[in-house]
Amino acid sequence: MKTPRERRCVVSGQVRPEAELLRVALGPDGVLVPDVAARLPGRGGWVSADRASVEKAVAKRLFSRAFERQVEAPPDLADRFEALLEARALSLLGLARRSGTLASGFDAVRLGLKAKARPGLRIEASDGARDGREKLDRLAEAIHPGLLVVDRFSSDALGAALGRDRVVHALMAEGSEARGLRQTLQRLAGFAKPDPDREDRREGAENG
């Protein structure tokens, strides 16, 4: 296996694997742009994948160290990173559906969990009803303990990514899409915001 490439975070100064960092590139107008895929040409700067680090790098103009010159970073860089990471995660779900490695719907997920092969991860809509999720929680824990559950996205967002009106439950097989999604979600976790309305939405879904 290849040794993961490492980069230095402009905030902490620590050298860490690229999978734990985010890259910025210098746009043609001299303003930094988020480069989630780390593919844009030219010199780049790296920062730990969490909101606090990105905001500190912007506020203290720390990206100038990486480029060895004064550079401008948009004040909403952290929000841009979050939006791009969310889009990337949903795109990977769409790729998994098209490749046949993602099943959606309560019954399909239930059958998938009972299959012999361990899935890559399970997806639950953030606004899904509690009773359906709890049934799948119990089943997954009994057969595949510790299986990662993704519940960041609404049923509408999942439906749009999967070409359906709404999706509440889904299951992704292990493979390249699952590995890429786990890595993306690991980065995205650093940008999570408290959602006090999530339980209210679930209660509404149950009572609606």
C-alpha positions as CSV (number, residue, x, y, z in Angstrom):
1,M,0.0,0.0,0.0
2,K,1.1,3.5,-0.7
3,T,2.2,5.7,2.2
4,P,-0.3,8.5,2.6
5,R,1.1,11.9,1.6
6,E,1.5,14.4,4.4
7,R,1.2,18.2,4.5
8,R,1.7,20.9,7.1
9,C,-1.3,22.7,8.5
10,V,-0.8,26.5,8.3
11,V,-2.5,26.9,11.7
12,S,-1.0,24.3,14.0
13,G,2.2,23.7,12.1
14,Q,1.6,19.9,12.4
15,V,2.4,17.5,9.6
16,R,-0.6,15.3,9.0
17,P,-2.0,13.0,6.3
18,E,-3.8,14.8,3.4
19,A,-7.0,13.0,4.3
20,E,-7.1,15.1,7.5
21,L,-6.5,18.4,5.8
22,L,-8.1,20.7,3.2
23,R,-6.3,22.5,0.4
24,V,-6.7,26.0,-0.9
25,A,-5.4,27.2,-4.2
26,L,-4.7,30.7,-5.6
27,G,-7.3,31.8,-8.1
28,P,-6.4,34.0,-11.2
29,D,-7.7,37.0,-9.3
30,G,-5.3,36.5,-6.5
31,V,-8.0,35.3,-4.1
32,L,-7.8,31.8,-2.4
33,V,-10.4,29.2,-3.5
34,P,-11.2,26.0,-1.7
35,D,-9.8,22.9,-3.4
36,V,-11.6,19.9,-1.8
37,A,-10.4,17.5,-4.5
38,A,-6.8,18.8,-4.2
39,R,-6.5,18.9,-8.0
40,L,-6.3,22.6,-8.9
41,P,-3.0,23.6,-10.5
42,G,-0.3,25.7,-8.8
43,R,1.0,26.0,-5.3
44,G,-1.4,25.2,-2.5
45,G,-1.9,25.7,1.2
46,W,-3.2,23.2,3.7
47,V,-5.3,23.6,6.8
48,S,-6.9,21.1,9.3
49,A,-10.3,20.0,8.3
50,D,-12.4,21.9,10.9
51,R,-14.2,25.2,11.0
52,A,-12.1,26.7,13.8
53,S,-8.8,26.1,12.0
54,V,-10.1,27.5,8.7
55,E,-11.6,30.6,10.4
56,K,-8.4,31.2,12.3
57,A,-6.3,30.9,9.2
58,V,-8.5,33.5,7.5
59,A,-8.6,35.9,10.4
60,K,-4.9,35.8,11.0
61,R,-4.0,35.6,7.3
62,L,-2.0,32.5,7.9
63,F,-2.3,31.2,4.3
64,S,0.3,33.8,3.3
65,R,2.9,31.5,4.9
66,A,2.2,28.7,2.4
67,F,2.3,31.0,-0.6
68,E,5.2,33.1,0.7
69,R,3.3,36.2,-0.2
70,Q,0.3,38.2,0.9
71,V,-2.9,36.4,-0.3
72,E,-6.6,37.2,0.2
73,A,-8.9,34.6,1.7
74,P,-12.7,35.1,1.4
75,P,-14.2,35.6,4.9
76,D,-16.7,32.8,4.3
77,L,-14.1,30.2,3.3
78,A,-15.2,27.8,6.0
79,D,-18.8,27.9,4.8
80,R,-17.5,27.3,1.2
81,F,-15.6,24.3,2.3
82,E,-18.6,22.9,4.2
83,A,-20.8,23.3,1.2
84,L,-18.3,21.7,-1.2
85,L,-17.8,18.7,1.2
86,E,-21.6,18.2,1.5
87,A,-21.9,18.3,-2.3
88,R,-19.1,15.8,-2.7
89,A,-20.7,13.5,-0.2
90,L,-24.0,13.6,-2.0
91,S,-22.3,13.1,-5.3
92,L,-20.6,9.9,-4.0
93,L,-24.1,8.7,-3.0
94,G,-25.3,9.3,-6.5
95,L,-22.3,7.4,-8.0
96,A,-23.0,4.5,-5.7
97,R,-26.6,4.4,-6.8
98,R,-25.6,4.4,-10.5
99,S,-23.0,1.7,-9.9
100,G,-25.5,-0.5,-8.1
101,T,-23.8,-0.4,-4.8
102,L,-26.4,1.5,-2.9
103,A,-29.9,0.3,-2.0
104,S,-32.6,2.7,-0.7
105,G,-35.9,2.2,1.1
106,F,-36.7,0.5,4.4
107,D,-37.2,-3.0,3.0
108,A,-34.1,-2.9,0.8
109,V,-32.0,-1.7,3.7
110,R,-33.4,-4.4,6.0
111,L,-32.6,-7.1,3.5
112,G,-29.2,-5.6,2.9
113,L,-28.4,-5.7,6.6
114,K,-29.4,-9.3,6.8
115,A,-27.0,-10.2,3.9
116,K,-23.7,-11.9,4.7
117,A,-21.4,-9.2,3.5
118,R,-20.8,-6.3,5.8
119,P,-22.0,-3.0,4.3
120,G,-19.8,0.0,4.0
121,L,-22.2,2.4,5.8
122,R,-25.8,3.2,6.4
123,I,-27.6,6.4,5.5
124,E,-30.6,7.8,7.5
125,A,-32.4,11.1,6.6
126,S,-32.0,13.7,9.3
127,D,-35.8,14.3,9.2
128,G,-36.8,10.7,9.1
129,A,-39.3,9.2,11.6
130,R,-37.8,7.8,14.7
131,D,-39.6,4.4,14.7
132,G,-38.3,3.3,11.3
133,R,-34.7,4.3,12.2
134,E,-34.8,2.6,15.6
135,K,-35.9,-0.7,14.0
136,L,-32.9,-0.6,11.6
137,D,-30.6,0.5,14.4
138,R,-31.4,-2.6,16.4
139,L,-31.1,-4.8,13.4
140,A,-27.8,-3.3,12.3
141,E,-26.3,-3.5,15.8
142,A,-27.3,-7.1,16.1
143,I,-25.7,-8.2,12.8
144,H,-23.1,-5.5,12.0
145,P,-22.1,-3.8,15.3
146,G,-20.3,-0.5,14.9
147,L,-21.6,0.1,11.3
148,L,-21.3,3.8,10.5
149,V,-24.6,5.7,10.2
150,V,-24.8,9.0,8.2
151,D,-27.6,11.2,9.3
152,R,-26.5,14.7,8.1
153,F,-28.7,15.1,5.1
154,S,-32.5,15.6,4.8
155,S,-34.7,13.2,2.9
156,D,-35.2,15.8,0.2
157,A,-31.4,16.2,-0.2
158,L,-30.9,12.5,-0.3
159,G,-33.7,12.1,-2.8
160,A,-32.2,14.7,-5.1
161,A,-28.8,13.0,-5.0
162,L,-30.4,9.6,-5.8
163,G,-32.9,10.7,-8.4
164,R,-36.0,10.3,-6.3
165,D,-38.5,12.5,-4.5
166,R,-37.4,11.6,-1.0
167,V,-35.1,9.0,0.5
168,V,-35.1,8.2,4.2
169,H,-33.1,5.0,4.5
170,A,-30.2,3.8,2.3
171,L,-27.4,1.3,2.6
172,M,-24.0,1.5,0.7
173,A,-21.9,-1.6,0.0
174,E,-18.3,-1.6,0.9
175,G,-16.1,-0.3,-2.0
176,S,-14.4,2.8,-3.4
177,E,-17.5,5.0,-3.0
178,A,-17.9,4.0,0.6
179,R,-14.2,4.6,1.4
180,G,-14.4,8.0,-0.4
181,L,-17.6,8.9,1.5
182,R,-16.1,8.0,4.9
183,Q,-13.1,10.2,4.2
184,T,-15.3,13.1,3.1
185,L,-17.6,12.7,6.1
186,Q,-14.5,12.6,8.4
187,R,-13.6,16.1,7.0
188,L,-17.1,17.3,7.1
189,A,-17.5,16.4,10.8
190,G,-15.3,19.3,11.7
191,F,-17.8,21.7,10.3
192,A,-20.9,20.2,12.0
193,K,-23.3,22.7,13.6
194,P,-25.7,21.9,16.4
195,D,-29.2,21.3,15.0
196,P,-31.7,21.8,17.9
197,D,-34.6,21.4,15.4
198,R,-33.7,17.9,14.3
199,E,-35.7,16.1,17.0
200,D,-38.6,18.4,16.4
201,R,-38.5,17.5,12.7
202,R,-38.5,13.8,13.6
203,E,-41.4,14.2,16.0
204,G,-43.3,16.0,13.2
205,A,-42.6,13.2,10.8
206,E,-43.9,10.7,13.2
207,N,-47.1,12.6,14.0
208,G,-47.6,13.8,10.4
